[in-house]
Amino acid sequence: MPRTVNMPDGKESLRVYCWEGYDSPVILNPFQRRHNIEVHADTLISDVQAAYEIDNQLPNDRVDILNINNAWVQRFLYPRGAVQTLQDNDLSTTRVTSSRFADLKRWGWSDDGDHKIGICQRFGTFNLVINDKIISEHLAKDEGFKLAAEPDFVQRYGILLYEDFNIFHICIAADIDPFMPLNSFQERVFKNTAQDWFRNAALVTNNHHSLNKALIDGQIDFYLSGGIYTASPARMEGHGQVRAVTPSHGPISGLGGIVFIEVTCALMRPELSPWAHPFLDYLVEPDTAIRVAFLDGTCNPVLQMENPKVFSAFSSAQLDAIQWDTLEEDISRCAHYDVVPDLTKLLAHLRRTIAKFQI
């Protein structure tokens, strides 16, 4: 990962490591022009990979700003001394009107709630996506990830290759709580379920646009490990039958779905860019939050929608794209994205399965 350096023309710079969208010129250019600096962004493709990469780096080799899914900041990097404490100057904006959404904001704080460690912004349910002209929403909610085990759907579904979510969802399909240590029997069940998933899938890819197209064209009836974020481009194009669904029940204290919340934080390094904290402030400004919500052809809920200026920027079509009318209810059936205790073992099983089926 590149280090923060001064550019040849003398401008100061800021290094960002982030999920897609935050690296967009739509986000970076206004900040660069405002402060006459250079911002360099690298796009991460795996929370797990990025978190371990940063943990293994010398502090001087780290970037200034990291954007990653919630638990990796609070549970992993902050306890290891890799994340800076922020001043509690209301970085995460105003109060959230919904208690369900307010609970998501706890990931911007240390586990004991004493220290501000990041800002929470994009969020959403991330479970499965159906063509509701083929599969009823009621059936999808009731069966959840067990749909993949139904004989009628062999070679009629896809899998989005997002390793962390694949692990969550295979566990849920196998009636296993992914956030509890697994015994040897549960580990075998996980392996068998993973093999069944990938053996019987018609399409496996890390490209959600390909999966949406396959749904619309009738090649598949649903895909696993997708959600509001992945379904929204198709819904914005008028394909309302592409719908993100959260299972109605599951093994995580009765919950059968996962909700993520991205956290952006400043990393601990000897010479943090002086523009790191202003950049965090900038991200939660209403105009920036609006741009974050509509990046790269997707439409995402952001916690800053609590601000009337941000919320009013969403058209009725965009609110429909993020399934706003059922979002709070869907989140109520979700466990929060978290770190898996047996991640190393399960990730090895998953990767061997993918290799076995030559995906």
N, C-alpha and C positions, 0 to 999 in steps of 0.2 A: 504494500500500500504506500503511495507517495507521501513524503513528509511535507510539512508546511515550510515554505521557503519564500524569500523575497524575490519578486519578479525582477528581470533585468532593468525595467524602467523605474524601479524604486518603489513601486506600489506594494503595500502590505497585502498579505493574502490570508485566506481562510480555507482550511481543508475540511470537507464534509464526506462522510461515508453513510449511505442512505439507501432506502428502498426507492424503487423507480417512482418518478414524479417529483420528488424533492430535488432531483438533479436537473430538472427542466429549466431551460432559459427563462420560462415564464415566472419561475420562482426566483432564480438566482440573479437575473439581469437587473431588476429594480433595486435590489440591495447593493449590487456592485456600483450602479450609477449613483445611488444616494451617497455612498461613502467613498467612491473612487478607489475601490480595492478590487482584487482578483479573488474570486471564489472558485475553488476546484472541487468537483464532486466525483466520487467513485460510487458506482451502484453495487450494492450487495445483492446476492442472489439466495442467501441462506442465513437465517438468524443464527443457527447453530454454528456455522462456519465463521461468521463474522465475530460472534462473541468469543469463540476460542482463539481466533486470530488476534484479537485485541488483548485478551488475557495473556497471551504468550509473547506479546511485544514488549520491548523496552519502552518506558514512558515517553522517551524522546522521539520514538518512531510512530507514535499514535497520531491520528488526525485530531482536529479540534472538536468536531461535532459528529455525533453518531445518532442515527435514526434507526430504530430497531423495535421489534415487538416487546411488549411491556415487561415480561418476567425477566428477560435477560439483563435489563438495567437493575431492577430492584433486587432480584434474587441472586444474581450471578456477578455482574461487573461491579456494582457499588460495594458489596461486602468485600471484594478483592482490592478495593482502593483504586479502581480504574475510572470512577465517575466523580465529578466535582459536585459539591453541595452548592445549591443556588440560593440567592437571597429570595425570601418569600415576598416578592413584590407583585403578587397576583399575575404571574406569568401566564397562568392557564386561564385567564380571563374571568368572566363573571360566574355567578352561581348557576348551576344547571337546574332546570326546572323539574326534571325527572329524577327520582331517587335511583332508578336503574342506571341512568347515565352518570349520575354523580358518583356512584360506586366505582366506575371505571377510572375516575380521576385519582384514586388512591395509588395507582401505579406510578404517578409522578412524584411520589414520596418514598422515603426509606420505609422498610417493613414495619418499623416501630412508629411511623408517622411523625417523627421529630424533624426530619430534614427534607427539604425540597430538592429533588435530584433530576427533574426533567419536566418537559411539557408533554401533555397528552393531546393528540389531535385526531388523526384518522382512526376510525374504528369500524367494526362491523361483524356480523355473524359470518361464519365460514364453515360450512358443513357439506351440503349437497345441493345441486342445481338440477331442476327437472324441466321437461317440456310438459306443461300442465294440460296440454291437449291430449297427451298420451297417458300420463300418470296423474291421478288426482292429488291435489295438495294434501287431502286428508290421508290418503294411503301413504304418501311419502313421509308425512309427520309420524304416522303410526309405526311404519316399518323402519324408518330411518336408514341407517347404513346396512341393515339386514336385507335391503332390496337386492344387493349384489349377490346374495345367496339364493335368490329365487330362480328356479330353472327357466322361467319365461324370459329372464333378462340376461341369460348367457349370451355374450357377444352383442349386447344391446346397451352397454354403458361404457363410459370413459373414466379415466382417472387423471386428475391434474397432479403432476409430480411436484409437490411441495412437501419435502420429507417430514418436517415437523408435524404438519397437519395430517399427512398420511399415517404417521404413528398414532396420533390422537384417535383418528377415525377407525383405524383397524382395531385398536383396543376397544373402542366403544362397540363396534360391530361384534366383537368377541365377548361382550359383557364384562370387560375389564376396565377398571378405573386407571387411566394412564398416569395419574398423579400420585399413585401409591406404588410401593415396591412390589414387583411381581414374584410369585413363587415359580417353581420349575414347571408345574402343570400349566399355569397361565402363560408362561413363556412359550411352551409348545403350542398352545391354542393360538397365540399370536402368530407364530410361524405358519401354522396351517391356514389361518384366515388370510394372511398376507399372500400366500401362494394361490389360494382360491381367487382372491381379488384380481391378481395380475394375470392368472391363467385365463380367466373368463372375460377379461375386458376387451372391448373392440378397439379402443383407442387410448393410448397412454402418451401424454405429452406434458411439457411444462408451459405450453401456450394456451391460455384460456380462450383466446379468440378462435383457435381451431376447434375447441370443444363446443363453443357456442354455435359455430357454423355446423358442426356435426349434429347438434340438437335440432337446429332449424331445418336442416336438409333431411332429417329423418334417419340419419345413420345410427344415432344412439337416442335413447329415451331419457337418460339422466347421466350426470357425472358426479363423481365423488371428490371431496376436498375442493369445493368451490363455494362461493358465497355472493353476497351483495356486490362486492368489488368486481368479481369476475363476470357476473351476470349483467351488470349495469350497461356495458357497451351495447349489448344486443337489445336490451330493453329500451335504451335511448334511440335505437334505430327502428323502434316500432314493434319489436318482437316480444310482446308482453307475455307470451307463453313460456319464455325463458324465466324461470322463477327460482330464487334461492329459498331453500326450505330448512328449517331447524326441527330436528326430531322432537317429539313430545315428551320423551322419557329416555332414560339411559342409566348407566352404572356409576355415574359420578354424583353420588348422593341424590340420585333420582334424575339428574340432568343428562341430556343426551346430545348436546351441542357445544360448540366452542365459539366464544367471542374474543376477538383480538382488539388491542388498542396500541397504536404505535406511540412510542416515547422518544423524544429527541432530547439529547443531553450533551453536556460539555465533558470531555474526557480529561482525566488527570494527566498532565504533562508538564515538564519544567517551564516551558514558555508557551502558555496558551495564547493563541491569537487574541489581541484586544477586541476583535470583532466577534468573538464567539458568543458572548452574552447579548450584545445587541442583535445578533442573528436570531437568537431564541426569542427575544422580544418581538422582532420583526415577523416571525412565523405566526404569532397569534394575533397580529393586527387584523382587523376585519377584512381589509382588502386582500391581504395575503391568504388568510384562511379560506376565503372564497375561491381563490385561484387553486389552492391545495385540493379543495373538494372536487374540482373539475379537471383534473390533470389527465393528459394522455388518453383521451377518449373514454375515460371512466368517470363515474360519479360516485363519490364517497361521502358518507356522513362524517362530519367533524364535530368535535365537542364544542367548538366555537359557534355552532348553530344556536346555542343559548342566547347569543347576541342577536337582537332583532335585525340588525343590519345584515348579518351573515345569513340568517334564515330567509329573509325576504329576497335574497339573491337567487334562491332556488325557485325555478319555475315549477308548475304543477307536474310537468313531464319529468323533471329531474327528481322531484320528491317521489314520484311513482317509480322511477328507476331504482331508487334506493329502498323501495318498499317501506316508506316512512310510516304508513298507516299501521303497520304491524311490527315495526322495529322494536319498540319497547317490549311487546309481548314475546317476540322471538328471543330477545336478549334474556328475558326472565327464565328461559329454558336452557340457558347456556352456562357452562363453567367458563371462567376466565382462562385465557391462554396462560400456561404455566410451564415450568421446567419439569421434565420427566425424570424421575429418580433413576430409572434404568435406561436412560437415553442411549448410552454407548452400546449396550447389548442389542436393544431394539433397532437402532440405526444399522448395526451390522447385519442383523437378520433382514431388514428391509432391502439393503443394498445387495445382499446376496440373492434375494428373490428377484429383484429387478434384473440383475446380471443373468440369472438362470433363464429368464424368459426373453433375454436379449433385447431389452428395452433401451 
